[in-house]
């Protein structure tokens, strides 16, 4: 969950949000009810965590229960010479958790046309 502004908004209006991140420090911060994003207050995150409307995990199996999946990829932090394939995890073993009828949204911090599907 490189940038969880959308997750916070979904939680704020009542949805249960589970973020998947591979950074254990980021998960620890968010699950403790703290924010590492400047324009999101700790109190906003803490309220959602306390109400069990926001949590993070590294376990991709939570995808099987989701109706909507938003993939947030921070590509500007990747070395410039590396080809960017943000959806490369979809045909991987993680895709076994996807099912027909789920809405999958890809958010990216790169410019249109700089990634390959």
Secondary structure, 3 states (H helix, E strand, C coil): CCCCHHHHHHHHCCCCEEEECCCHHHHHHHHCCCCCCCCCCHHHHHHHHHCCCEEEECCHHHHHHCCEEEEEECHHHCCCCCCCCCCCCCCCHHHHHCCCCCEEEEEECCCCCCCCC
